[in-house]
């Protein structure tokens, strides 16, 4: 077994979590930064362009949900098998899991070809928005194969305790996208001026580069697993195990897509500017949430490994430290949103109407950050220990019992300004659920370790 994998069972938990989360946090910050930069470039084209890309957001979220959710299942299975010293099972999990990327990709090829335009037209009849939205969405879905493979490769690396390789793949893609984006959007260096289409092409090209770097590491470096990219055989027993954790994760993350779809419909009833503001918040939120997801990515294989190794103290120490880190990051994010909302909006070429709506929106929604941090880490604990479906229910409560119904009701009662308060209200509901489940989990499953 690779030494990076073995250390999950003996290295001091604080140092181990910092070592494994650090690269993930850094790479995710870079990823969030390039998404913000991407949106800043798109916003320079005009508010219609930003609205068009925002409308396509739910499908992009769903696409990433499929890739990441499958990857979470692979990650959890590999780390648990490594912790239990079942090395051949871990190899088979990695090999079978990679083939699932192809099936995920085919779903979005069909969507991009046949359903991109009808989807955009649900939200807007403005032909400028429709044209730009269809162009962007068609490209990023039909050519999503690179994204799917890249995401699964990252999760395989993370499952073995290697956080540096996924950091390198993600940063490489982010840098490529940041460089190519303005060239294709604005027609620099002799390139054609492609606008939103250029942003989409830049995105898929960056994903191709990231995937290529990941394949290089799989083939050329020792990651503690034997992965054969050309082996087309799939072990369906392993696939079942992968989706035992992965399917709830897919559903859980896909709920964000459904939620965003519903929120965009609610906001579109007020104005297209409100939809654009939601898009800006989504990009800014990533910069706060991604480091917390990075902590969770570092913690998940540690918790899975030590659950498999029946080491309760290391399992719970990891969980507690991850929550402290998440609370700190979310607290800083809350302060930034409360104090500097106007400066944040200024980066996106905000119109006077966007300032009026956006300042209230950012200050209201950001109160959801603190309970959300606890929810992210606790959901990770559930996934790491094989309780994926319980994790899924937390998201259902937040987004379907919480955000969407409350946003609709608040909109009817108090107008647009009150809609934004649905987010923190829903996170409080999620917080109560996760606290209750962790109490039960600690009494039942963890007491046997």
N, C-alpha and C positions, 0 to 999 in steps of 0.2 A: 504494500500500500504506500502511496506517496506520502512524504513527511508532512506536507501541508494538510493532508486529511487526518493523519494521526494526531496532530497538535490540537484538534478540536476536543480531544479527550483529556489533555493534561495541561496545556498552557493556561496561565492565570486568565480568568474570564474577562476582566477589564481590558487587559492588553490584547487578548484574542479578538474581542469584539471591535476594538479600535483598529486592529490590523486588518480585519475582514471588512468592516464597514467603511473605513477610510477611503479605499479606492472606489467603492460603490458610491459613496456620497460625492466624491470629487467628480466621477464620471457622470453622475446624474445631474449635478449642478451644471456641468458643461452642456449636457443634453438639454436641460431646462433653459439655459442661457441661449443656446442656438435656436430654440423654439421661440423665445422672446424676440431675438434678433430677426428671425424669419417673419414674425408678425409685424415687427416695426417696418421692415422692408415692404411688406404687403400693404401696410397702412399708408405708405407714401404714395401708392397708386391711387388710393381713394377709399372712402368709407364703404362704397359698394364692394370693393375687393375684399376688405376685411370681413364684411358681413357674409360674403360668398364662402370664404374659407371657414368662417365660424359655423355656418349652416352644415357644412360637410363634416364638422367635428365629431358628431355622434358616430358616424361610420368609421372614422379613423380610430376612435376610442374602442369601438367594437373589434376592429381588426387587431389592434394591439392586445385587447382582452383575450382574443383567441390564442395569440402567440404566447403571451405571458402566462395565461392560465394553464395552457398545456405545459409550458416550461416549469411552472410552480409544481405541477404534478410530478414531472420528471425529477426536479430538484429534491422534492420531499422523499420520493422513492429511493433515489440514489443515495442521499445522505443517510436515510434509515438503514439501507442495506450495508453501507460502509460501516456504520456504527455497530451493526450486528455481525460484522466480519464476513458478509456474504458477497464476496467480490465479483463473482461471475454474474450474479443477479444484477449487480450495479452496472456491469458492462452491458448486459442485455437491455436494461432499462434505457440507457443512453442510446443504443443502436435502434431500438424500436421507436423511441420517442422522436428521433430526428425525422423519421419517415412521415410522421403525422403533420409535419410542416407543409407537405405537398397537398394534403387533403384540406388543410386550413386555407391555403392559397386559392384553390379551385373555387371555393365558396365565393370569394371576393372577385374573382374573374367574372363569374356569372353576374354578380351585382353590378360591377362597373360597366359591363357591356349593355345590360338590359334595364337597369333600374336607377342609374345615377340621375338622369334628368327628371323622372317622376318624383324622386326623393327631394330634389332641390325645389321643385315647383310646389311642394307642400307648403313651403315657408314664404315664397315670394313669387309674384308675377312680374316683377321688374326684370326686363330682358337682359340688362347688364349684369345683374346679380346671378340670374339663371345661367347665362352663357359662361361666366367666369367660374361659377360653382361646379357646373358639369365638367368643364375642362379639367379643373383641379382634381375633383373626386374620381373621375374616370382613370386618370393616370395613376394616382396613388393606390387604387384598388386593383386594377388589372395587373400592375407590375409590383404586387405586394409579396412575391415569392422571396425576394431578398430580405425583406423585413421579417418574415416568418422564420427563416433559417437563422438569421442573426439573433433573434430573441431566444430561440431554443439553445443555440450554442452558448450564449451567455449564461443561461440557467445551468447547463451542464458544468461549465467551469466553476460556477458558484457552489454547486453541490459538493465539489471536491475540496472546497476551502480555498480555491484559487480565485482571488478577486482582482488580481492585476490584469490578467488577460481580458476579461470583459471590460475593464476600465479602458484599456488600450483600444479595443474595438469600438467602443462607444465614442471615445474622444476623437478617434480618427474620423469616424463618420460625421461628428459634429463640426470638426474643422473643415472638412471637405464641403459640407453643406453651407457653412458660413462664408466660405470663399466663392463657391459657385453661385449661390443664391443671387447676390446683386448683379453678377455678370449676366445671368440669363433673364432676370426680371427687368433690368434697366438697359440691357444691350450694351454692356461695356466691353472693351477690348476687341471690338469688331464682331461680337456675337449679336444675333438678332434680339430685338426687344420683345420678350415673350410675356411679360406681366405675370399674372397668376399661373399661367401654364409653365413658365420658367421656374416658379417656386416649386411646382409639383415635380418637374423633371429633376431639379436639384435634389429634392428629397429622396427620390428613388435611386438616384446615382450614389448619394451618400450611403444609403442602405446597402447597395451593392458592394461598396468599398468596405464597410464594416463587416459584412458577411465574409468577404474574401480574406480579411485579416483573421477572422475567427477560424475559418477553415485551415489557414496556415498554421495556427497554433495547435489545432486538433491533430494535424498531420505531422508536424515537426517537433512538437514539445511533449514532454512527459507530464500528463495531467493526472496520472493515477488511474486512468480508465483506458480500455482498448475500444476505440470507436472506429467503425468501418463505414465510411460514408457511401460506399458502393454496394453494401449489403442491403438488398431490397426486401428481405424477409422481415415479417412483423410477427411478434409473439403477442397474440391477442389477450392472453392472460395478463401480460405485463401492461398492455394498453388499458385493460380494465382497472388495474392497480393505479396507473397514471391518472386516469380520469376519475378515480374515486376521490382524489384530492383535487385534480385539475379541473373537473367539470364544475364543482361548486365555485372554484376560483374564476373560471370563465363566466359563469352566471353572475357571480358577485361583481366582477369588473364590468360585465356587459350591462348591468343595471345602471352603471354610470352613463352609458350610451343612451339607454332608454330615458333616464332622468334628464340628460341634456337635451334629448329630442323633445321631451315634454316641456321642459323649461323654455326652450326656444319658441315653441308654439305659444306658450303663455306670454312670453315677452314680445313676440311679434304682434300680438294683439294690441300692444301699447305703441311700439314703434320699432323700425329696423335699427335705430340707434341703440335701443336697449339690448338687442341681439348682439350688436357689435361690442357693447360694454361687457356683456357676458363672455365674449371671446377674449377680450383683454384680460378680464379677471382670470379666466382659465389659464392663460399663459403666465400671468404673474403668480397665480396659485402654485403652478408647477415648480417655480423657483423656491417656494417654501416647502412644499410637500415632498419634492424629490429627495432632498437629504434625509427625510424621515423614512421614505421608501428605501433609501440606501442603508440606513441603520437596520431596517427590517430584513433587507437582503443579506446583510452580514450576520444577523442574528438567526435567521431561519435555518441554515444548515447546522449551526452550532446547537440550536435547540433540538433539531431532528436527530443529530448524531448522539447527543447525550440522552435523549429520550430512548433511542434504540439501545444505548449502552446502560440504561437504567441508572443514570446519575442525576438524581433529583436536584441536588444542591447546585450543580453547574447549570442545569436547565433553568431553575428559578432565578439564579444570579444573573444569567444572560437576559432573561425577561425583564427584571427590575432595572438593570442598567440601560437597556434599550428604551424603556419608558422614560427614564430620566433624560436621556439624549433627545427623545422626541419632544418632550415637554419644553425643553430649553429652546429648541429650534422653532417650535410653534409659537412660543412666547415672543421671540424676537420678530417673527413674521407678523404677529398681531400688532406689535408696536409700530412697525414700519407702515402697515396699512392704515393705522389710525392717525399717524402724524404726517405722512407724506403722500396722500392719495393723489393730489393735484400734480405732483412731480412725476409720479408713476404714469398717469394718463398722458402727460405732455410728451412722453417718449413715443406715443402712438399717434401723433399728429391729431390730437383730439380737437373736435369742433366744440363751440360753446355749449351745444346741447349735450354732447358727450361728457363734458365736464360736469354739467348740472346733474346728470343721471349717475355718472360714474363715481363721483366723490361719495355720494350717499351709499352707493352699492358696495364699494370697497370697504367702507367703514362698518357697514352692517354685516356683510358676509363673513368678514375676518374673525368675528367672535366664535366661529365654528372651529377655529384652528386647534384650540387646546383639547377639547374632547375628541376631535378627529385623530390627534396624535396617539392617544391611548387606544383608540379603535384600530388603527393600522397595526400597531405592535401586537395587540391581543389577537387580531385576525391572523397574524403571522404565526403566533404560538399555536393556534388551532390547526393551521395548515401543516406546521412542522411536525405535529404529533398525530396527524391523521384524522383530525376532526374538521375536515373541509366543509361538510354540509352545515355544521353549526356556525362556522364562519360566514357562510352564505346568508344565513338568516339575519345576521347583524346588518348586512347591506340591504336586505329586503326591508327590514324595519326602518332603516335610515331613509331610504330613497322612495319607497312606495307607501309606507305608512306615514313617513315624515315629509320629505322635501316636496314631492309633487302635489299631494293633497293640500298641504299647508300653503304652498305657493299659490295654488288656485284660490283657496279660501281667503288668504291674506290679500290677494289681488282684488277680489270682489269687495272686501271690507274696507281696505285702506289704500287701494291703488298700487302703483308701481313701487313706491318707496317701502311699502310693507312686504312686498314679495321677497325682497332680499333676506328678510329675517327668517324665512323658512329654512335656510341653511343651518344656522346655529341651533334652531329649535329641533331640527331633525337629528343633529349630532348628539344632543342631550339624550334623546330617546335611545340612540345607538349606544351611548356611554352606559346607560342603565342596563341594557341587555348584556353587554360584554362583561360588566362587573358581576352580574348575576351568574353568567356562565362560567367565568373563571373561578368563582367560589365553588360551584358544583364540580368543576373539573379537578380542582385542587383536593376536594374531599374524596372523590371517587378514583379517578385514574392515577393522579400523581401520588396518592397515599400508598400505592402498591409498588412504587419504585424503590 
